[in-house]
Amino acid sequence: MVAGETSGDMLAGLLLDGLVARWPALRAAGIGGLHMKSRGFDAWWPSEKLAVRGYVEVLRHYCEIVAIRDRLKTRLLEPGANQPDIFIGVDAPDFNLDLARALKSQGIKTVQFVSPSVWAWRPERVEKIRCSVDHVLCIFPFEPALLAAHGIAATYVGHPLASVIPLEPDRAAARRKLGLADQDTVIALLPGSRASEVKYLVHRFFRAAALILHGQPAIKFIVPAVPALKSVIERAAAQTGLQASLQVLDGQSHTALAACDVTLIASGTATLEAALFKRPMVIAYNMNWLSWQIMKRKKLQPWVGLPNILCEDFVVPELLQNAATPEALAAAVLQWLQRTPAAAEKKSAVEKRFTKLHLTLRRDTSQLATDAIQKILEG
């Protein structure tokens, strides 16, 4: 198995629960993080090595990433105990599809868990998917039909987090866990789980927080941080002078999302998690200028945030690249905190949309995924 970042590690950990339940003697190894290792996964490399986003950012790490992939491929193709019965790539398509294609050519069964988002951008990857994997486990309901049209076998298995995150999150319990009062106004800041994301977003988010505090000094901010980036985030908070109003957490992104009133959040998987927690949000993104120029030309839909893509509507605001100024971010967050009938009605409507989305994504993912994997192994 290979999972390339925090969100992939989390999804792979939940999948491993189902795999081990069906095959108790299963051995799993490859590239993974803390969630996978807690299930007994043998991580030959940490998932953080692959946690890079954007064209220019990937180029800076290209040699190291390719070297890891080559070493992993050699290790998996050597006759003996390391040669797998099946390879499961979890998200990280740029890394996993090339590896899967090499393994498939040598007769190893290959599965991709989380379809590359060819419906959102880079549709040219369809051919690579077809050549690389025997089956795709899809987390969104419209994907299998789209892939089938291109001759790619796929199964909708639901989103694992939709079964883990409760339909009605316990805000009070989450606040007690974080030492927050029920009456506090709480904003969760999620500037990303990759170093490249944090580099471009954390100072914008913290400057936006400072602007919000200028008008509403009682507001509390919470920032879940992956362990490798916590010190970077703490230094940025100190530079902005926010320490008194801001709590940097060791992970605990789900607790933060359950506890908050609104979240300012980097575009990515975390936005779907925020939607599953039924939280209003402001989605933001900023990246290297050249990466942005390349990426926006490949975009197929008007939305970038997963909640908006899945709802096919601008349910929550998106502020991208030059639009993601601290002033604009602060203003968009404060819109959600207005105490007016119109604001209350808007928040209620968003909660209903996200509840409907949650129910659509809630399936017995472990059962459906392991059923599909068993058929591939037997085929």
Residue pairs with C-beta under 8 A, 6 or more apart in sequence:
1 12
1 16
1 28
1 29
1 30
1 31
1 32
1 36
1 41
1 87
1 88
1 89
1 90
2 30
2 31
2 32
2 50
2 72
2 87
2 88
2 89
2 90
2 92
2 95
2 96
2 99
3 9
3 11
3 12
3 31
3 32
3 33
3 36
3 47
3 90
3 91
3 92
4 31
4 47
4 50
4 51
4 90
4 91
4 92
4 95
4 96
5 33
5 47
5 48
5 50
5 51
5 91
5 92
5 193
5 194
6 33
6 47
6 51
6 193
6 226
7 91
7 193
7 268
7 269
7 270
8 47
8 90
8 91
8 92
8 114
9 32
9 33
9 34
9 35
9 36
9 47
9 90
10 35
10 161
11 90
11 91
11 113
11 114
11 139
11 160
11 161
12 32
12 35
12 36
12 41
12 88
12 90
12 113
13 35
13 36
13 38
13 39
13 41
14 35
14 160
14 161
14 164
14 365
14 366
15 88
15 90
15 113
15 160
15 365
15 366
15 369
16 28
16 36
16 39
16 40
16 41
17 39
17 366
18 365
18 366
18 367
18 369
18 370
19 26
19 28
19 366
19 370
19 373
20 26
20 39
20 40
21 366
21 370
22 370
22 374
27 42
28 36
28 39
28 40
28 41
28 42
29 41
29 42
29 43
29 44
29 82
30 41
30 42
30 43
30 44
30 45
30 72
30 76
31 43
31 44
31 45
31 46
31 47
31 49
31 50
31 68
31 72
32 41
32 43
32 46
32 47
33 43
33 46
33 47
33 48
36 43
36 47
37 43
44 72
44 75
45 68
45 72
48 228
49 64
49 65
49 68
50 65
50 68
50 92
50 95
51 193
51 194
51 195
52 58
52 60
52 61
52 65
52 194
52 195
52 196
53 194
53 196
53 197
53 287
54 196
54 287
54 288
54 291
54 292
54 295
55 288
55 290
55 291
55 294
55 295
56 288
56 290
56 291
57 196
57 287
57 288
57 291
58 65
58 94
65 95
69 95
69 98
69 99
72 99
73 99
73 102
73 103
75 82
76 82
76 83
76 84
76 87
76 103
76 108
77 83
77 102
77 103
77 106
77 108
83 108
84 103
84 108
85 108
85 109
85 377
86 108
86 109
86 110
86 111
86 373
86 376
86 377
87 99
87 100
87 103
87 108
87 109
87 110
87 111
88 110
88 111
88 112
88 113
88 373
89 95
89 96
89 97
89 99
89 100
89 110
89 111
89 112
89 113
89 133
90 96
90 113
90 114
91 113
91 114
93 112
93 116
93 125
93 129
96 112
97 112
97 116
97 125
97 128
97 129
97 132
97 133
98 128
98 132
100 110
100 112
100 132
100 133
101 110
101 128
101 131
101 132
103 110
104 110
104 131
104 132
104 133
104 134
109 134
109 376
109 377
109 379
110 132
110 133
110 134
111 133
111 134
111 135
111 136
111 137
111 372
111 373
111 376
112 129
112 132
112 133
112 135
112 136
112 137
113 136
113 137
113 369
114 137
114 138
114 139
115 129
115 136
115 137
115 138
115 139
115 140
115 143
115 147
115 154
116 122
116 125
116 129
118 125
118 126
118 129
118 146
119 142
119 143
119 146
119 300
119 301
120 299
120 300
120 301
120 309
121 295
121 298
121 299
121 300
121 301
122 298
123 300
126 147
126 150
126 152
127 150
129 136
129 147
129 150
129 152
130 150
130 151
130 152
133 152
134 153
134 376
134 379
135 153
135 154
135 155
135 372
135 373
135 376
136 143
136 144
136 147
136 152
136 153
136 154
136 155
137 154
137 155
137 157
137 369
137 372
138 144
138 147
138 154
138 155
138 156
138 157
139 156
139 157
139 158
139 159
139 160
139 361
140 156
140 159
140 310
140 361
141 156
141 360
141 361
143 154
143 156
144 154
144 155
144 156
147 153
147 154
148 154
155 368
155 369
155 372
156 363
156 368
157 363
157 365
157 368
157 369
157 372
158 361
158 362
158 363
158 364
158 365
158 368
159 272
159 276
159 361
159 362
159 363
159 365
160 365
160 366
161 272
161 273
161 276
162 276
162 358
162 361
162 362
162 363
163 362
163 363
163 364
163 365
165 254
165 273
165 276
165 277
165 358
167 355
167 358
167 359
169 257
169 258
169 277
169 278
170 258
171 258
171 259
172 182
173 258
174 255
174 256
174 258
174 259
175 181
175 182
175 184
175 186
175 259
177 255
177 259
178 222
178 247
178 249
178 252
178 255
178 256
178 259
179 247
180 186
180 220
180 222
180 259
184 218
184 220
185 216
185 218
185 219
185 220
185 261
185 337
186 219
186 220
186 221
186 222
186 259
186 260
186 261
187 209
187 212
187 219
187 220
187 221
187 222
187 260
187 261
187 262
187 263
187 264
187 333
188 221
188 222
188 223
188 224
188 256
188 257
188 259
188 260
188 262
188 263
188 264
188 265
188 279
189 205
189 206
189 209
189 221
189 222
189 223
189 246
189 263
189 264
189 265
190 223
190 224
190 253
190 256
190 263
190 264
190 265
190 266
190 270
190 274
191 197
191 198
191 201
191 202
191 205
191 223
191 233
191 266
192 198
192 201
192 266
192 268
192 270
193 226
193 229
193 268
193 270
195 228
195 229
195 232
196 287
196 288
197 266
197 268
197 287
198 229
198 232
198 233
200 286
200 287
200 288
201 266
201 284
201 285
201 286
201 324
202 232
202 233
202 236
203 236
203 239
203 240
204 284
204 286
204 324
204 325
204 326
204 329
205 264
205 284
205 329
206 236
206 237
206 239
206 240
206 242
206 246
207 240
207 326
208 264
208 326
208 327
208 329
208 330
208 333
209 221
209 240
209 242
209 245
209 246
209 264
209 330
210 240
210 241
210 242
210 326
211 326
211 327
211 330
212 219
212 330
212 333
212 334
213 219
213 242
213 245
215 334
216 334
216 337
217 245
219 245
220 245
220 246
220 247
221 242
221 245
221 246
221 247
222 246
222 247
222 249
222 256
222 259
222 260
223 233
223 237
223 246
223 247
223 248
223 249
223 256
224 249
224 251
224 252
224 253
224 255
224 256
225 233
225 234
225 248
225 249
225 250
225 251
226 251
227 250
227 251
230 248
230 250
233 248
234 248
237 243
237 246
237 248
249 255
249 256
253 270
253 273
254 273
254 277
256 263
257 263
257 273
257 274
257 277
257 279
258 277
260 279
261 279
261 280
261 336
261 337
262 279
262 280
262 281
262 282
262 333
262 336
262 337
263 274
263 279
263 280
263 281
263 282
264 281
264 282
264 284
264 329
264 333
265 271
265 274
265 281
265 282
265 283
265 284
266 283
266 284
266 285
267 283
267 284
267 285
267 304
267 305
267 306
267 318
267 320
268 306
269 306
271 281
271 283
271 305
271 306
271 307
272 306
272 307
272 310
274 281
274 307
275 281
275 306
275 307
275 310
275 354
275 357
275 358
276 354
276 357
276 358
276 361
278 350
278 351
278 354
278 355
278 358
280 316
280 336
280 347
280 350
281 307
281 316
281 336
282 316
282 317
282 319
282 329
282 332
282 333
282 336
283 304
283 305
283 307
283 308
283 316
283 317
283 318
283 319
284 318
284 319
284 320
284 324
284 329
285 304
285 318
285 320
285 321
285 324
286 320
286 321
286 324
287 295
287 321
292 321
301 309
302 314
303 309
303 312
303 314
303 318
304 318
304 320
305 316
305 318
307 315
307 316
307 354
307 357
308 314
308 315
308 316
308 318
310 357
311 353
311 357
313 353
315 350
315 353
315 354
316 350
317 332
317 335
319 325
319 328
319 329
319 332
335 343
336 343
336 347
337 343
